[in-house]
Amino acid sequence: MKIQQNAPHQTSSEITALFQRTRARTDMLVAPLSAEDMMLQSMSDASPAKWHLAHTTWFFEQFILRERLPEYQSPDDRFAFLFNSYYVQAGPRHARDKRGLISQPDLPAVNAYRAHVEDSLQALLQSGRDDTDDIAKLVELGCHHEMQHQELLVTDLLHGLSYNPLLPAYRDPEPMPVTQEEPLTFTKHDGGLVDIGHAGTDFAYDCETPRHQNYIAPFQLADRAVTNRDWIAFMDDGGYDAPSLWLMDGFTARQHEEWMHPLYWWQQDGSWWSYTLRGPQPVNLDAPVVHVSYYEAEAFARWAGARLPREAEQELATRDTPIHGNFLDDGALRPLPGGGFWGNVWEWTASPFSPYPGFKTPQGAIGEYNGKFMVNQFVLRGGSCATPREQMRPTYRTFFYPHQRWQMLGLRLAKDV
């Protein structure tokens, strides 16, 4: 993961404000949690909230303070082992699936670690050094890295809390709006030879570059995401039991995991319910379906006589659309009915997460973020109700393995013309 090799698009004071804003959002997210809540780790893909607090702090310490300040002293050098994620070149690390066993340092010590790094970093930004621009670029990168972990923090927490028979609410329950079914319509796009990928001086990850030409055949893209009402029709029609609709690996996963509905769903008194960050709630028929894997999304698209869009199609169709929608900042913390291309749920595409033509992995440990994951995963577009709005742009690519479901994952249909 890296930013473009040019001057930062924000001044040092603006980067300082971004840093403060980002750290404050993380603090706000963990404010309702007890120390016990912050130790939950329900699977190896998820991490405890306390670990997210420490890891995002370690990132600033490792890649900025240790590199730029020879006199910098960490509160505890052992934190580098505990809170490194998968940066092999940064040194050894604690086992990913054992992060929930790190009871020490305790929460006050982790909060003190955060404060220590924040004070050191803000002083560095305000020191007037000749390399302030380079430092500012790295701080901007670290802020966007922390925004990614803010999304992971709440979705990891949801997965962990879902194992509690009390089904606790992270935020107070709120009723869903009463809505009516919205017809599924499609808009035709002409396609052609178009430029795809990030351009300009504002922030982007390396995997969004370089900008390149891509031929797109004419296509149709649905005007809304697939809803829970649509998904229930798929289930009622036996979609989960029809191997002809599924990729072979997908149907194998469906059988092995015994999928018969989206993650967190159950039937109660003849109605579908789901567990959310606002506790157990009836499934809102007109909200976008969420917590479905690529395999499920691909099978649904085939059942619907459509397909999943390619990521270039998504980018072409959405890049001139203002980024408004249901994001983390809005506080809903679940998909809501309506909405356009942005927010609510990440939308699976049919595109594997692979490098754009001309992509080169950056040198050093910081270059391990994206390049080494460009295999066996699929791209999603559009952001979700757990994504900070500040993180989004039309070229943003997130990616997950086709079997994963715990993130805010949904879909939108496409068709050939």
MARRO-545684 format. One record per residue (C-alpha): residue number from 1; residue in three letters; x, y, z. Coordinates in pm, 1 decimal, decimal comma, padded with zeros to 6 digits. Layout:
BEGIN
[NUM "ala" [X Y Z]] ...
This chain:
BEGIN
[1 "met" [00000,0 00000,0 00000,0]] [2 "lys" [00136,9 00340,0 -00092,7]] [3 "ile" [00035,1 00680,2 -00211,7]] [4 "gln" [00130,6 00846,4 -00536,7]] [5 "gln" [00488,9 00958,6 -00570,1]] [6 "asn" [00429,9 01332,8 -00555,1]] [7 "ala" [00367,9 01604,2 -00298,4]] [8 "pro" [00073,7 01550,5 -00064,0]] [9 "his" [-00247,4 01716,2 -00178,3]] [10 "gln" [-00298,4 01856,9 00172,1]] [11 "thr" [-00085,7 02090,6 00381,3]] [12 "ser" [00084,0 01980,8 00700,1]] [13 "ser" [-00191,5 02140,6 00908,3]] [14 "glu" [-00459,0 01962,9 00699,0]] [15 "ile" [-00279,2 01630,3 00745,3]] [16 "thr" [-00263,9 01696,1 01119,2]] [17 "ala" [-00639,4 01758,1 01116,5]] [18 "leu" [-00695,4 01437,5 00917,4]] [19 "phe" [-00486,7 01247,1 01173,3]] [20 "gln" [-00679,9 01390,9 01466,9]] [21 "arg" [-01013,6 01327,9 01297,2]] [22 "thr" [-00922,8 00968,2 01214,7]] [23 "arg" [-00798,2 00885,0 01563,1]] [24 "ala" [-01106,3 01046,3 01719,1]] [25 "arg" [-01334,7 00829,6 01501,8]] [26 "thr" [-01162,0 00515,4 01629,7]] [27 "asp" [-01201,6 00636,3 01988,1]] [28 "met" [-01571,3 00700,4 01922,2]] [29 "leu" [-01619,4 00348,5 01785,0]] [30 "val" [-01474,9 00179,4 02094,1]] [31 "ala" [-01634,1 00413,2 02349,0]] [32 "pro" [-01941,1 00187,6 02408,7]] [33 "leu" [-01727,4 -00123,7 02458,1]] [34 "ser" [-01614,2 -00285,3 02778,8]] [35 "ala" [-01266,0 -00427,2 02818,6]] [36 "glu" [-01423,6 -00772,4 02781,4]] [37 "asp" [-01590,5 -00674,2 02453,4]] [38 "met" [-01257,4 -00556,4 02320,7]] [39 "met" [-01096,3 -00896,8 02372,1]] [40 "leu" [-01336,3 -01089,5 02144,6]] [41 "gln" [-01183,2 -01287,3 01859,0]] [42 "ser" [-01435,6 -01524,0 01704,2]] [43 "met" [-01223,5 -01656,4 01413,3]] [44 "ser" [-00881,7 -01613,1 01255,5]] [45 "asp" [-01017,1 -01364,7 00996,5]] [46 "ala" [-01130,8 -01131,9 01274,3]] [47 "ser" [-00930,0 -00942,8 01535,3]] [48 "pro" [-01016,4 -00802,1 01879,0]] [49 "ala" [-01100,5 -00432,7 01900,1]] [50 "lys" [-00808,7 -00382,2 02138,9]] [51 "trp" [-00571,7 -00529,6 01881,2]] [52 "his" [-00708,4 -00292,2 01614,0]] [53 "leu" [-00635,9 00000,7 01848,0]] [54 "ala" [-00278,9 -00115,4 01897,6]] [55 "his" [-00205,2 -00226,8 01540,3]] [56 "thr" [-00309,2 00103,5 01382,6]] [57 "thr" [-00085,0 00276,2 01636,6]] [58 "trp" [00203,6 00040,6 01559,5]] [59 "phe" [00168,6 00129,3 01190,0]] [60 "phe" [00246,4 00497,5 01259,1]] [61 "glu" [00524,4 00402,6 01497,4]] [62 "gln" [00685,9 00146,2 01267,0]] [63 "phe" [00673,5 00329,7 00935,2]] [64 "ile" [00713,8 00690,3 01049,2]] [65 "leu" [00849,1 00741,7 01399,6]] [66 "arg" [01109,0 00463,8 01398,5]] [67 "glu" [01218,6 00554,0 01043,9]] [68 "arg" [01227,9 00933,1 01084,8]] [69 "leu" [01324,2 00983,9 01449,5]] [70 "pro" [01636,2 00793,7 01557,6]] [71 "glu" [01581,3 00919,1 01912,2]] [72 "tyr" [01224,4 00787,5 01930,9]] [73 "gln" [01155,4 00555,3 02225,0]] [74 "ser" [00860,0 00316,7 02220,7]] [75 "pro" [00674,1 00254,3 02547,1]] [76 "asp" [00755,8 -00113,8 02495,1]] [77 "asp" [00965,8 -00257,1 02212,4]] [78 "arg" [00778,6 -00587,6 02245,1]] [79 "phe" [00469,6 -00421,6 02097,8]] [80 "ala" [00633,5 -00454,1 01755,3]] [81 "phe" [00599,0 -00832,9 01783,7]] [82 "leu" [00246,4 -00826,7 01930,1]] [83 "phe" [00089,3 -00577,4 01690,3]] [84 "asn" [00251,9 -00636,8 01352,9]] [85 "ser" [-00007,7 -00796,3 01125,2]] [86 "tyr" [00163,4 -00957,4 00824,6]] [87 "tyr" [00453,1 -00728,4 00731,4]] [88 "val" [00721,8 -00992,7 00701,1]] [89 "gln" [00995,8 -00740,3 00631,9]] [90 "ala" [00905,4 -00553,2 00951,8]] [91 "gly" [00996,8 -00854,6 01162,8]] [92 "pro" [00835,5 -01152,5 01338,9]] [93 "arg" [00478,7 -01131,3 01462,1]] [94 "his" [00232,1 -01295,2 01698,3]] [95 "ala" [00006,6 -01564,5 01550,0]] [96 "arg" [-00297,2 -01412,1 01380,2]] [97 "asp" [-00547,1 -01655,9 01531,5]] [98 "lys" [-00414,4 -01596,0 01886,4]] [99 "arg" [-00471,0 -01219,5 01904,3]] [100 "gly" [-00764,4 -01271,9 02141,4]] [101 "leu" [-00522,5 -01419,9 02396,6]] [102 "ile" [-00324,2 -01095,8 02437,6]] [103 "ser" [-00469,1 -00988,6 02771,8]] [104 "gln" [-00149,5 -00795,9 02846,5]] [105 "pro" [-00086,2 -00513,2 02776,2]] [106 "asp" [-00424,7 -00427,8 02919,1]] [107 "leu" [-00658,0 -00166,3 02773,8]] [108 "pro" [-00518,8 00130,1 02974,9]] [109 "ala" [-00168,6 00040,2 02851,2]] [110 "val" [-00289,1 00024,4 02489,0]] [111 "asn" [-00460,8 00361,7 02527,3]] [112 "ala" [-00140,6 00505,6 02675,2]] [113 "tyr" [00049,6 00363,7 02374,8]] [114 "arg" [-00193,2 00538,1 02140,2]] [115 "ala" [-00151,4 00869,0 02323,5]] [116 "his" [00228,6 00838,5 02321,4]] [117 "val" [00243,2 00780,5 01946,2]] [118 "glu" [-00012,3 01053,1 01874,2]] [119 "asp" [00185,3 01311,7 02070,1]] [120 "ser" [00513,1 01209,6 01905,0]] [121 "leu" [00364,8 01215,1 01556,4]] [122 "gln" [00193,7 01551,6 01590,1]] [123 "ala" [00514,5 01703,1 01723,8]] [124 "leu" [00701,0 01558,9 01425,4]] [125 "leu" [00450,7 01709,4 01180,7]] [126 "gln" [00485,9 02049,7 01343,7]] [127 "ser" [00866,7 02045,4 01361,8]] [128 "gly" [00924,1 02220,2 01027,3]] [129 "arg" [01169,4 01960,2 00898,2]] [130 "asp" [01286,2 01949,7 00538,4]] [131 "asp" [01117,4 01610,2 00491,5]] [132 "thr" [00777,0 01726,8 00620,8]] [133 "asp" [00612,8 01651,2 00284,5]] [134 "asp" [00733,9 01291,6 00293,3]] [135 "ile" [00619,1 01254,4 00652,8]] [136 "ala" [00279,6 01403,0 00564,6]] [137 "lys" [00233,2 01150,4 00283,7]] [138 "leu" [00304,8 00864,7 00522,2]] [139 "val" [00068,1 01005,5 00784,7]] [140 "glu" [-00203,4 01031,4 00518,8]] [141 "leu" [-00139,4 00668,2 00428,8]] [142 "gly" [-00157,4 00568,1 00795,1]] [143 "cys" [-00489,7 00747,7 00834,1]] [144 "his" [-00642,9 00561,9 00540,4]] [145 "his" [-00501,7 00239,3 00682,2]] [146 "glu" [-00673,4 00317,2 01012,7]] [147 "met" [-01001,1 00387,5 00829,8]] [148 "gln" [-00983,6 00036,5 00685,9]] [149 "his" [-00939,1 -00098,0 01038,5]] [150 "gln" [-01234,0 00106,5 01162,1]] [151 "glu" [-01451,9 -00091,1 00923,8]] [152 "leu" [-01289,8 -00416,0 01030,7]] [153 "leu" [-01331,0 -00323,4 01396,6]] [154 "val" [-01710,7 -00298,9 01376,1]] [155 "thr" [-01759,4 -00601,0 01148,2]] [156 "asp" [-01523,8 -00814,0 01358,6]] [157 "leu" [-01715,9 -00701,4 01666,2]] [158 "leu" [-02048,4 -00797,8 01504,5]] [159 "his" [-01914,9 -01145,5 01431,9]] [160 "gly" [-01786,8 -01186,5 01786,2]] [161 "leu" [-02103,9 -01061,5 01954,5]] [162 "ser" [-02316,4 -01289,0 01734,1]] [163 "tyr" [-02195,5 -01589,2 01935,3]] [164 "asn" [-02346,3 -01447,3 02255,4]] [165 "pro" [-02690,6 -01604,6 02316,4]] [166 "leu" [-02802,8 -01271,0 02464,9]] [167 "leu" [-02754,0 -01108,9 02119,6]] [168 "pro" [-02634,8 -00779,5 02271,3]] [169 "ala" [-02672,3 -00452,2 02083,9]] [170 "tyr" [-02360,1 -00246,4 02016,8]] [171 "arg" [-02582,0 00058,0 01951,7]] [172 "asp" [-02939,3 00116,9 02066,9]] [173 "pro" [-03200,3 -00043,3 01839,5]] [174 "glu" [-03380,8 00184,8 01597,9]] [175 "pro" [-03684,1 00093,3 01387,8]] [176 "met" [-03640,3 00054,6 01014,5]] [177 "pro" [-03841,3 00289,3 00791,5]] [178 "val" [-04157,9 00147,8 00636,1]] [179 "thr" [-04094,6 00108,9 00264,3]] [180 "gln" [-04245,5 -00032,8 -00049,5]] [181 "glu" [-04088,1 -00266,9 -00299,8]] [182 "glu" [-03873,2 -00086,3 -00556,9]] [183 "pro" [-03888,2 -00246,7 -00902,9]] [184 "leu" [-03560,3 -00379,4 -01039,4]] [185 "thr" [-03466,4 -00173,6 -01344,5]] [186 "phe" [-03150,3 -00152,8 -01552,3]] [187 "thr" [-02968,6 00134,8 -01721,2]] [188 "lys" [-02781,9 00075,4 -02046,2]] [189 "his" [-02420,7 00193,1 -02074,6]] [190 "asp" [-02249,4 00217,4 -02411,7]] [191 "gly" [-01903,2 00115,1 -02295,7]] [192 "gly" [-01619,1 00164,8 -02539,0]] [193 "leu" [-01247,7 00226,8 -02488,8]] [194 "val" [-01225,5 00403,5 -02154,1]] [195 "asp" [-00960,5 00497,7 -01901,1]] [196 "ile" [-00983,7 00307,3 -01571,6]] [197 "gly" [-00792,2 00357,7 -01249,6]] [198 "his" [-00678,5 00647,2 -01036,4]] [199 "ala" [-00532,3 00965,8 -01179,2]] [200 "gly" [-00443,3 01291,5 -01011,8]] [201 "thr" [-00262,1 01395,3 -00696,8]] [202 "asp" [-00514,4 01301,5 -00429,9]] [203 "phe" [-00469,9 00990,2 -00219,1]] [204 "ala" [-00503,5 00641,3 -00365,5]] [205 "tyr" [-00361,5 00297,6 -00291,3]] [206 "asp" [-00110,7 00150,4 -00532,4]] [207 "cys" [-00357,9 -00117,4 -00647,9]] [208 "glu" [-00579,2 00156,7 -00797,4]] [209 "thr" [-00300,4 00248,9 -01038,4]] [210 "pro" [-00173,6 00290,5 -01300,6]] [211 "arg" [-00457,5 00441,8 -01499,3]] [212 "his" [-00499,5 00240,5 -01816,9]] [213 "gln" [-00727,7 00186,3 -02111,7]] [214 "asn" [-00990,7 -00082,3 -02093,8]] [215 "tyr" [-01239,3 -00191,4 -02358,6]] [216 "ile" [-01589,3 -00235,3 -02216,5]] [217 "ala" [-01863,8 -00387,8 -02428,8]] [218 "pro" [-02209,9 -00229,4 -02397,9]] [219 "phe" [-02379,1 -00346,9 -02078,0]] [220 "gln" [-02671,7 -00290,1 -01845,6]] [221 "leu" [-02632,6 -00223,3 -01473,1]] [222 "ala" [-02911,5 -00250,6 -01217,1]] [223 "asp" [-03030,1 00075,6 -01067,4]] [224 "arg" [-03037,9 -00070,2 -00716,1]] [225 "ala" [-02868,7 -00340,8 -00516,3]] [226 "val" [-03026,8 -00683,3 -00468,3]] [227 "thr" [-03262,0 -00665,8 -00169,7]] [228 "asn" [-03363,7 -00904,6 00106,4]] [229 "arg" [-03697,7 -00945,1 -00069,2]] [230 "asp" [-03513,9 -01059,6 -00383,5]] [231 "trp" [-03299,7 -01296,4 -00179,8]] [232 "ile" [-03593,7 -01458,2 -00003,9]] [233 "ala" [-03744,7 -01531,0 -00346,0]] [234 "phe" [-03417,2 -01703,6 -00438,2]] [235 "met" [-03428,4 -01909,0 -00119,0]] [236 "asp" [-03797,1 -01996,7 -00160,6]] [237 "asp" [-03724,0 -02115,5 -00514,1]] [238 "gly" [-03465,5 -02361,8 -00383,8]] [239 "gly" [-03164,0 -02158,2 -00492,5]] [240 "tyr" [-02941,4 -02296,6 -00218,4]] [241 "asp" [-03021,8 -02653,6 -00321,2]] [242 "ala" [-02976,5 -02618,5 -00698,8]] [243 "pro" [-02619,7 -02716,8 -00795,0]] [244 "ser" [-02685,7 -02605,7 -01153,7]] [245 "leu" [-02679,6 -02245,5 -01031,0]] [246 "trp" [-02349,2 -02271,1 -00849,2]] [247 "leu" [-01981,5 -02283,7 -00929,5]] [248 "met" [-01848,4 -02621,7 -00820,8]] [249 "asp" [-01625,4 -02472,3 -00550,3]] [250 "gly" [-01918,2 -02259,9 -00440,3]] [251 "phe" [-02159,7 -02547,9 -00400,6]] [252 "thr" [-01893,2 -02743,8 -00214,1]] [253 "ala" [-01854,5 -02450,1 00025,9]] [254 "arg" [-02232,9 -02422,3 00057,3]] [255 "gln" [-02259,2 -02788,2 00152,7]] [256 "his" [-01961,9 -02784,0 00387,4]] [257 "glu" [-02073,9 -02466,9 00567,3]] [258 "glu" [-02443,2 -02562,9 00545,3]] [259 "trp" [-02540,4 -02225,5 00401,2]] [260 "met" [-02914,9 -02189,7 00351,2]] [261 "his" [-02948,1 -01812,1 00404,8]] [262 "pro" [-02724,3 -01507,2 00457,8]] [263 "leu" [-02502,6 -01494,0 00764,6]] [264 "tyr" [-02679,7 -01390,4 01089,3]] [265 "trp" [-03030,6 -01485,2 00963,2]] [266 "trp" [-03284,3 -01712,8 01133,4]] [267 "gln" [-03658,0 -01776,4 01115,9]] [268 "gln" [-03880,4 -01681,3 01405,7]] [269 "asp" [-04261,2 -01705,7 01413,0]] [270 "gly" [-04271,3 -01744,2 01036,8]] [271 "ser" [-04059,5 -01434,4 00966,4]] [272 "trp" [-03692,3 -01383,8 00888,8]] [273 "trp" [-03478,3 -01208,2 01149,0]] [274 "ser" [-03114,4 -01104,5 01149,4]] [275 "tyr" [-02856,3 -01007,9 01406,7]] [276 "thr" [-02713,7 -00659,5 01357,1]] [277 "leu" [-02497,2 -00412,2 01542,7]] [278 "arg" [-02827,5 -00274,8 01672,0]] [279 "gly" [-02927,7 -00615,8 01805,4]] [280 "pro" [-03177,1 -00867,3 01662,7]] [281 "gln" [-03418,5 -00714,9 01413,0]] [282 "pro" [-03674,4 -00835,7 01158,5]] [283 "val" [-03524,3 -00852,6 00810,1]] [284 "asn" [-03626,9 -00540,3 00620,7]] [285 "leu" [-03744,5 -00671,5 00286,2]] [286 "asp" [-03640,1 -00363,3 00090,7]] [287 "ala" [-03293,6 -00312,4 00236,3]] [288 "pro" [-02996,2 -00449,3 00039,8]] [289 "val" [-02908,1 -00805,8 00127,1]] [290 "val" [-02580,6 -00826,7 00319,7]] [291 "his" [-02334,9 -01088,0 00448,6]] [292 "val" [-02339,0 -01305,9 00137,8]] [293 "ser" [-02031,1 -01461,6 -00018,7]] [294 "tyr" [-01912,8 -01427,7 -00377,2]] [295 "tyr" [-02030,4 -01783,6 -00433,6]] [296 "glu" [-02382,5 -01699,1 -00317,2]] [297 "ala" [-02387,6 -01373,7 -00514,6]] [298 "glu" [-02277,6 -01550,2 -00832,8]] [299 "ala" [-02543,1 -01819,6 -00789,6]] [300 "phe" [-02811,9 -01559,0 -00727,5]] [301 "ala" [-02712,7 -01366,6 -01040,9]] [302 "arg" [-02739,2 -01683,5 -01247,7]] [303 "trp" [-03080,8 -01760,6 -01095,9]] [304 "ala" [-03193,6 -01405,8 -01181,5]] [305 "gly" [-03088,6 -01442,6 -01547,5]] [306 "ala" [-02811,6 -01189,4 -01503,0]] [307 "arg" [-02448,0 -01178,8 -01396,0]] [308 "leu" [-02219,8 -00989,5 -01160,7]] [309 "pro" [-02071,4 -00670,5 -01305,8]] [310 "arg" [-01703,5 -00642,0 -01388,9]] [311 "glu" [-01520,7 -00383,2 -01183,8]] [312 "ala" [-01444,3 -00167,7 -01490,3]] [313 "glu" [-01818,0 -00155,0 -01561,4]] [314 "gln" [-01887,1 -00047,6 -01205,8]] [315 "glu" [-01624,1 00225,1 -01225,1]] [316 "leu" [-01748,3 00355,8 -01558,8]] [317 "ala" [-02109,0 00364,3 -01440,5]] [318 "thr" [-02039,7 00533,7 -01106,8]] [319 "arg" [-01738,3 00760,2 -01146,8]] [320 "asp" [-01943,2 01073,7 -01222,0]] [321 "thr" [-02197,6 01003,3 -00947,7]] [322 "pro" [-02148,9 01207,4 -00627,1]] [323 "ile" [-02045,7 00989,2 -00335,4]] [324 "his" [-02350,3 01010,1 -00109,7]] [325 "gly" [-02493,4 00716,1 00076,7]] [326 "asn" [-02520,1 00521,9 00400,7]] [327 "phe" [-02166,0 00517,9 00542,6]] [328 "leu" [-02013,0 00457,7 00885,1]] [329 "asp" [-02032,3 00829,5 00965,7]] [330 "asp" [-02412,9 00820,0 00936,6]] [331 "gly" [-02436,6 00578,4 01227,6]] [332 "ala" [-02699,9 00340,4 01089,8]] [333 "leu" [-02452,7 00049,3 01102,8]] [334 "arg" [-02675,0 -00166,1 00879,6]] [335 "pro" [-02798,1 -00137,5 00521,1]] [336 "leu" [-03103,0 00083,9 00473,5]] [337 "pro" [-03370,0 00072,9 00201,8]] [338 "gly" [-03306,4 00285,3 -00104,0]] [339 "gly" [-02974,4 00441,5 -00185,7]] [340 "gly" [-02776,0 00463,2 -00503,7]] [341 "phe" [-02435,7 00330,5 -00598,6]] [342 "trp" [-02253,5 00428,5 -00279,8]] [343 "gly" [-02265,3 00297,3 00074,1]] [344 "asn" [-02497,4 00036,4 00228,9]] [345 "val" [-02308,5 -00274,4 00106,9]] [346 "trp" [-01988,9 -00352,8 -00077,6]] [347 "glu" [-02091,3 -00503,1 -00410,6]] [348 "trp" [-01921,7 -00814,6 -00543,5]] [349 "thr" [-01785,1 -00792,1 -00895,7]] [350 "ala" [-01685,8 -01072,7 -01130,3]] [351 "ser" [-01329,4 -00935,4 -01143,4]] [352 "pro" [-01042,2 -01108,5 -00965,6]] [353 "phe" [-00817,6 -00884,8 -00759,2]] [354 "ser" [-00520,9 -00867,5 -00992,7]] [355 "pro" [-00269,4 -00597,3 -01087,2]] [356 "tyr" [-00351,5 -00334,6 -01344,1]] [357 "pro" [-00120,1 -00329,7 -01650,5]] [358 "gly" [00208,3 -00170,9 -01548,2]] [359 "phe" [00159,3 -00220,9 -01173,8]] [360 "lys" [00478,4 -00253,2 -00971,5]] [361 "thr" [00486,7 -00355,8 -00606,4]] [362 "pro" [00657,5 -00085,3 -00396,9]] [363 "gln" [00984,6 -00170,4 -00229,9]] [364 "gly" [01010,3 -00235,5 00141,3]] [365 "ala" [00773,1 -00365,7 00406,2]] [366 "ile" [00508,7 -00103,2 00335,7]] [367 "gly" [00473,1 -00246,6 -00014,1]] [368 "glu" [00342,9 -00576,5 00125,4]] [369 "tyr" [-00007,8 -00438,9 00177,6]] [370 "asn" [-00165,8 -00507,8 -00162,0]] [371 "gly" [00066,1 -00674,4 -00411,4]] [372 "lys" [00111,4 -01005,3 -00232,9]] [373 "phe" [-00267,0 -01051,7 -00201,2]] [374 "met" [-00339,3 -01033,3 -00573,4]] [375 "val" [-00452,0 -01394,5 -00606,1]] [376 "asn" [-00771,2 -01593,4 -00537,2]] [377 "gln" [-00973,2 -01288,8 -00424,7]] [378 "phe" [-01247,2 -01082,2 -00590,2]] [379 "val" [-01292,9 -00707,0 -00610,9]] [380 "leu" [-01586,8 -00526,6 -00451,7]] [381 "arg" [-01690,2 -00168,7 -00515,5]] [382 "gly" [-01898,7 00107,1 -00361,6]] [383 "gly" [-01836,6 00113,1 00014,7]] [384 "ser" [-02072,5 00006,2 00292,1]] [385 "cys" [-02253,5 00118,3 00604,3]] [386 "ala" [-01932,1 00035,8 00792,9]] [387 "thr" [-01697,7 00232,2 00560,3]] [388 "pro" [-01583,8 00582,4 00659,0]] [389 "arg" [-01709,1 00823,7 00393,3]] [390 "glu" [-01368,4 00994,1 00382,7]] [391 "gln" [-01211,4 00673,2 00255,8]] [392 "met" [-01417,7 00646,6 -00061,3]] [393 "arg" [-01342,0 00745,1 -00421,5]] [394 "pro" [-01460,4 00607,1 -00757,7]] [395 "thr" [-01146,1 00397,5 -00810,5]] [396 "tyr" [-01138,6 00233,9 -00464,9]] [397 "arg" [-01097,8 -00144,6 -00478,0]] [398 "thr" [-01154,0 -00366,3 -00179,1]] [399 "phe" [-01114,4 -00742,2 -00203,2]] [400 "phe" [-01212,5 -01059,8 -00021,0]] [401 "tyr" [-01195,4 -01434,5 -00069,4]] [402 "pro" [-01502,5 -01583,5 -00239,0]] [403 "his" [-01614,8 -01778,7 00069,2]] [404 "gln" [-01606,4 -01487,1 00314,4]] [405 "arg" [-01930,0 -01340,4 00449,2]] [406 "trp" [-01864,3 -01147,7 00772,4]] [407 "gln" [-01804,6 -00814,3 00600,9]] [408 "met" [-02087,7 -00593,2 00469,0]] [409 "leu" [-02099,6 -00778,7 00136,6]] [410 "gly" [-02386,6 -00758,9 -00111,3]] [411 "leu" [-02438,5 -00736,2 -00486,7]] [412 "arg" [-02582,6 -00552,6 -00784,8]] [413 "leu" [-02678,5 -00725,0 -01109,6]] [414 "ala" [-02551,5 -00662,9 -01460,3]] [415 "lys" [-02649,3 -00788,7 -01804,1]] [416 "asp" [-02494,6 -00796,5 -02147,6]] [417 "val" [-02657,3 -00590,9 -02421,6]] 
